[in-house]
Structure formats: C-alpha cells, structure tokens
Amino acid sequence: MAVKRDRFEWRRRIAMAAGPALALCACAVGPNYHAPVPPTQEGYTHEALPAQTVSTGVAGPGGEAQSFRLGRDLPGEWWTLFGSDKLNALIEQAMASYPDIAAQQAALREDRENVRAEEGNLLPQLQGTANAERRQESGAEVFPGFPNFISQIFLASVNVSYTFDIFGKERRSVEALQAQAAQQSFVLEASYWTLASNVATQAIQVASIHDQIAATNQIISILDSELSIVRRRYQLGSQTRADILLQQSNLASERASLPPLQQQLAQAEHQLALLTGRSAKDAAPLALELADLKLPQELPVSLPSSLVAQRPDIREQAAIVHQMSARIGVATANLLPQLTLSGAIGGGSSHLETLLDASSGTWSIGGGITAPLFQGGTLRAQRRAAIDAYDEALAQYRLVVLQAFQNVADTLTALQNDAQTLGAQRDALGSAQASLELSQRQYAVGAVNSTTLLQAQQTYQQARLNYVRALASRYTDTVALFYALGGGWWHRSDPGTLLGLR
C-alpha cells in the first residue's frame, strides 16, 4: 500500500506541476480576430432601385426590359443566362486551361502546406543520432613510454525537445498562415471570377464587331448601288464628274472603315484564345452575333450585407486583416519568455554488440527559459509595426467594400441608361433610314442633289453603327453587373472544387 501511495503522490505532484504550464499554454496574447461588421444599408444608389429598366421599344433579342430582383442570389454559372452554347463552351475551356488558374491553385497548395509545416512546431521535436568513431590514441597521454593504442566508440541517442507555447506565439503563427491560405483561396476565386467575366465580355465584343462589319458591308452595298446610278446619269448628262467623285469618295471612306473593324475583331479573338489557354494560331474564329445571345431579363441583385460575404476581393482583404491581427500576437509573444524542456536517451559503448546493454545506457533531462532583456527597442518597434499593418489592412478593407458598392451602383445605373440609349438609338436609326429612303427617291427624280443624298447616307451609316454598339452595351453591362455582385462562385461546381482547393 505504501508503494501505491508513493506512486499516487508522485503522479499528483506531476499533475500539479504540469497544470499551470498547460493552463498558460491555453492562452494566446494579442487580439482575437473578429470579422468586420457588415453594412446595414439596404441599397446601392441614392435613388430607390426601380422595378425594371425602361422599355426600349425595340422588338427582338436585346430589346427586352430587364427587371431587378433585390435580395435574390446570383447563380454559379451565370453565363448560361445568355443562352449561348458557344459562350458556355468558351468559359468552360477557359476555366480548365487558363494558365493563371493553375498558378493560383499551386499557390494555394503551397500556402496550405506552409500551414501544416508551422503546425509541426506545436508538437515535441524528436531527433535520432548515431555516431561511430575509431582512432589511434597516444600512449604518452597515459604515461611516458606507454605504447600507442586504438580506441573506438559507438554512440546512439534519441533527443527530444519541447518549447511550451505559453503565450501563443506558435498558435498565432499558425493562425496567420491559415489566414494567408484563406486569402489565397479567394485570390483563386477572384481568378475564376475575373476570367469568366473577361471571356463573356470578349465574346460579346466579337459578336458586336461581327454585327458592325455586317452593317458596314450593307452600307457599302447601298453606296455601290448609288454610285452605279450616278454613273448612268453622268452618261446621260444629268450628273457631273464632281458628283461621281463625291460618291466614290464616300464609298472609299466606308470601305476604309472595314480594316479597323477587322483589326478589332482579330484582337478580340486573339484575347479569347489567350483566355482559353490557346495560342492565336490554334484558336478557331468565333462565329457569334448579338442575335445569338439572349439578354437576361431578371437580374438578381444581392443585398449589401450579402455582397461583403460574396465578393472575392472583399473576402480576400478580410483574410489579410485576419492575418495582420494574428501577427500582432506573434510580435507580442516575442517580447515574453519562452520555456523549453529537453531530454535524451541512448547508449555509448566501445563495442557495437553491447551498445544496447543496460550498462551502456545514458540519459539526460533539462529545462531552460529564455527572455529578451535588451534588443535596442527592436521587438517593441516590430509590435508597433504589426499594429500599424493591421490598421492599414482594416482601412484597405473599408476601401474595398466602398469600391464594391460603387461598382454595383455604376452597373445598375448603366443598365438603366443603356435601355434609354438603345431606345434613342432605335429612334435615330429609324429616322435616318426613313431620311435615306426619302432622299433616294427624291434623288431618283432629281428633286435633291448628290450632296443631300450623301449626307443622308452618312447619317444612316453612323446611326446603324451606334445602334449596334448600344445593343452590345446592354449585354456587356449585364456581365458587369454579374461581376460586380461576386460572380456566384459560392454556388458553382468548378475545377477548384474538384481538386479539393476550397
């Protein structure tokens, strides 16, 4: 019974000694991170958001009114709302092949491995060593005249050391690296977010240029027909050589506008090739027109309080704030003492076969405490710098949120103005077309001269191109709204998810 009592007393004393140390290890100096409070505002613009855009009066694709659904959520594959299989295929190809996505995935894996590496510092560190040495000794060291002799020694030991994380330096370091990994995860999400938007915008640009080229070719055909009429009249003596030269000049000017459009088309297609991970040589031209796209009529608009949880750039900046908060704890812990325990067990023998014998055993145990006494103010300055970095990150967070709200407000306003602009351009195009047709009839009977006809042709030409650009703006600004709302990544199943990168 006495033996049992002694063992119990021994265990009790160890528990009493270890208890305070474990309690100290449970605390961590520095601020505990709390996510910034989400905004309480309910809208994005000073004026209340209307139920829908104004009616454009345009029949056909792109002319529909768009309704705003405040508080609704954006789908993950928002690009499917445009109803184009070609657009869907482009974005899928981009997400699978764009090199920056692979780079950001690798960076995220790297950050997660760094977290695992830092977590290892929270555990005891064990090292095994083994040494064998054989050498000739001088006998004179024993006594004069003693012959030289050969000695050998075999040593093996296991060493263990553990630094108590009393003030949470290692835990704050792990926390900082976890926040850095979270930041990188949202950098990856931002890459998907931006990539999908850029591909959709470039595809709409290609469709717009195709329509502008088609419109230009139609105008060229009209001008060419008018030139034939002027030439016949010149042969009959009712037109002058100056009339022919004027019509030829207008036709040549219109033909000269085609190469810049074709250059814009080539650049847009080359950009699409890059975004889909291909070279310009390997990418096939995209046969897409605005009429092939469906304009989304119901536009979900997230609440401001939801937006801060959905925009990847806001989440990325919040992770930076968390990272800076944890680094304050690291800098604070550097000002405080550290307690380390170490021990070793092993053996030493002049013969390998007796190395593991009890008589060859060795052991050691020790403890130490280190504390900064004088560092020239370095550690305190580093802590103040960490606090300043946190304040900087928090201010940047507020700026990113404000910029996101502005981004949404800009696109909502643009969509309303786009509808009005398209309606006005439709009226302008109708008037220009009617004026051109009237001028052509009057010119045919000699009621107006070639200058009047030329002006009508130029007005129609510009009105036709302006209409195509206004129509394209409705599509691109709809993409801009989906981008401003965060891209719906939280509902998406994509390569990032399949690779376990979330």
Secondary structure, 3 states (H helix, E strand, C coil): CHHHHHHHHHHHHHHHHHHHHHHHHCCCCCCCCCCCCCCCCCCCCCCCCCCECCCCCCCCCCCCCCEEEECCCCCCCHHHHHCCHHHHHHHHHHHHHCHHHHHHHHHHHHHHHHHHHHHHHHCCEEEEEEEEEEEEECHHHCCCCCCCEEEEEEEEEEEEEEEECCCCHHHHHHHHHHHHHHHHHHHHHHHHHHHHHHHHHHHHHHHHHHHHHHHHHHHHHHHHHHHHHHHHHHHHCCCCHHHHHHHHHHHHHHHHCHHHHHHHHHHHHHHHHHHCCCCCCCCCCCCCCHHHCCCCCEEEECCHHHHHHHCHHHHHHHHHHHHHHHHHHHHHHCCCCEEEEEEEEEEEECCHHHCCCHHHEEEEEEEEEECCCCCCCHHHHHHHHHHHHHHHHHHHHHHHHHHHHHHHHHHHHHHHHHHHHHHHHHHHHHHHHHHHHHHHHHHHCCCCCHHHHHHHHHHHHHHHHHHHHHHHHHHHHHHHHHHHCCCCHHHCCCHHHHCCCC
